[in-house]
């Protein structure tokens, strides 16, 4: 009996009822520097028409800053907040700013496809998980739904396998804000301990433990490893997709 009490318990997956799956770096890889440069150049080329290059640069930086701020005051979606900031920067009506943003993103993103690629093992894992768990695509919600669905397809994945997707017109905050994770839980109807967040970014994904959500950080290293988290937070692990599948089986 004493020997059993002293034995270190084996890591066991929580009672998972839903998988919250990240997109960038988890399902979809990128030649990030090249993709960013091309995106910024094309955005500036469009925005410069409304006040010149300097105004375009300041406005784009201000829009990017919106997604890094904690939500305050009246709840607005990320898309609404971005459109308002762009409208102020370019001195346009908000409705025109929103249309400009949607049209510009819709024109730019298809040209970026060659900078992205499927992450090894991701699609196979989702095919295994699909009949076993409801899945939410818990991507950082800075893009509209149609852009995210396009990028999911670049990963070789059918977006319809997800019961819902976090996108800019739905969410009021971004990772790593706890408000982002709490909004998912509220809208999906799950308790934190019933979910497992699957991501690759320690900075953006791991903080979900502070909302009570267990986290699995996907890495290129085989095998399962426990991650040390703050006292009172949910548990976290790391490993590759094979380890994740074994962990959940």
N, C-alpha and C positions, 0 to 999 in steps of 0.2 A: 504493500500500500504506500509506504513512504517513497519507494522508487517511482511509483506512478505520479505522486504529487510533485516530485522534483523534475520530472521529464518536461522538456520544453514542448508546449503544444504545437502541433503542426498548423501551418497557415491554412485556413479554410475560407473559401469564398463566402461573403455574406449572402443572405437570402435574397438574391437578386431577382427583381420583378421587371426591371427595365434597364436597357443599356443607353447611356448618353454618349454618343460617339462624336469625337472631334473630326474635323476635315483636314485642315492644312497641317502637313507633316505627319499626320496619322493615316489618312486614306490617300491624300494627294501630296506628292512631293513637288518641289519647284526649284528651278535655277533662279533663286530669289532676286539676286542683284540685277540680272538682266531683265526680269519681269518688271521690277520696280522702276528701273530707268525708263523702259519703254512706256509704262503706264503714266509716269509723271510727265514725260515729254509730250505725250498725246493729250493729256489733260490740260497742260499749260497752253498748248497750241490752240485749243478750243477757248479756254477762259480768257486768253489775252485779248480777244475781240471786245471784251467788255471793260476795257480800262488800261490795257497794256500789260507787259510782262510782269512788272513788279506787283501790280494789283492781283494778277493771276496767281503769282507765287504766294503772296500773303494770304489770299483767300483759300488756296489749297491747303496751306499749313494750318489755317484756322479750322477748316473742315476736319482735317485729320485729328486736331486737338480735341474736337467734340467727343470722339470715341474714347478718349483717355480720361475724361472727367467723370467724377461720381455724379449720379443723378440727383438733381435738386429741384425743389419747387414742384410745379404741376407736371405730372407724368406725360412725357412726350416720347414717341418712338425715336430710335436713332436716326431714321430717315427724315423725320420731321425736324429734328434738331440740326441735322446737316444742311437741310434745305434752307432753314432760317439763317444759318451762318453764311452760307453761300450768297443768299439774297442780300444780306447786309454788306458783304464784301464787294459784290458786283453792282450793288444799287439796282436790284431787280425786284419785282413783286415775288412773293414766296412761291406762288403757283408757277410762275415762269422759271424760277430757279429749280423747282422740283422737276419740271419737265426737261430742263436743260441737263440736269444731273442724270436722269434716267436715260435720255437719248444718248448722252455722251458715253455712259458706261456700257450701254447696249452696243455702241459702235466700236468701242475700244477692246472689250474683253475677248471677242472672237479672234482678234489678231494676236492674242497672247498664248494661245493653246500650245504652241511648240515649246513654251518654257515650263510646262507642267508634265508630270508623269505619275502613273499609279505607284503607290508604295507597295513593296513586295509583301505578299501574305495578307494584305488587307481585304481584298475582294473574297478570297477563300474563307477568311474568318467570318465575314458578314454572311456568306452563303450558309455557313454552318449555324450561325446565330439566328438567322431569319425565322426559321420555324420554332425556335425556342424562346425568343424574347421579343417584346415590342421594342423598337429602337427609335430614338430621337437623334436627329443630326444636330448635335450641340456645337455648332461652329461659331466662331466669333462673329456677331451679327452686324457687320459693317457694310454688307452688300444686300441688294434686293434679292428676293426669292429666285427670280429667273436667272440671275447671274450665278447664284449658288448652285442651282440645279444644273446649269451648264458645266460648272466646274466639277460637280459630282460625276457627271458623265465622262469627263476627261480622266477620271480615276477608274473608268470601266465599270461603274456602278449605276444601277437603275435607282434614281431618287425616290421612286415609289415604295421602296422597301422600308422607308422611314415613316413612322406614323405622323411625325411633324418635323419641321425644320426651324431653327432659330435664325431669323433674318432681320434686316434693318427696319422693315415696316411692322415688325411684330414686337421686338424687344426694346426695352427702355434703357438698357445699359449693356456694357461689354465685359468680357473677361479681363481681369480676374475679380471684378466686383462681385461681392456676395449677392447683391440684388439680382444679378443675371441668373445665378443658379436658383435663387429662391423663386423667381418668376417662372422658371421651367417647372419646378416642383408644384407650384400652385396651379398652373394651367394644365399640367399633365395628370395631376391628381395622385401623385406618389409621395410617400414619406421618403426623406433623405436616405435612410438605411436600406430602402428597397431598390435603390439605383446603384449603378456602377458607372462612373465617368471614365471613358477610355480616351486618353489623349497622349500627346508626346511632349508637351511644353510644361516644364516644372513651374515656370513663372505664371502662366495663365491657367493651366488645368489643375495643378496640385492644390491651389487655394480652395477648391471645392470641398476639401475635407473640413474646412471651417464652417461650411454650411451643413455639415453632417453627412456628406455624400462620400462614400468610399471611392478611391481613385486607382486606376491602373495606368501607369505611364509606360507606353510602348517604346521600347528601345531596340537596337540591333543586337543586343546581347541575349543569348539563349539562357533559359532557366528563369526561375522565379526569385525575386529579391524583395525583402521587406524594406519599405522606406520609413525612416523616422519622421514623425509628424508631431506638432505641438500637443501637449497633454490635453485630453478632452476632445480632440478632433477625431474624425473618422479615420479608419485605417487606409494605408496606401501601399501599393506594390509596384514593381517594375519587371519588365521582361519582354520577350518577343511575342508575336501573335500565337505561336505554338504553345508557349507557356500560358498565355491568356486563355486559350481554348481548354487546356488541361486544367487550369485553375477553376474554370466555370463548370467543367463536366462533372 
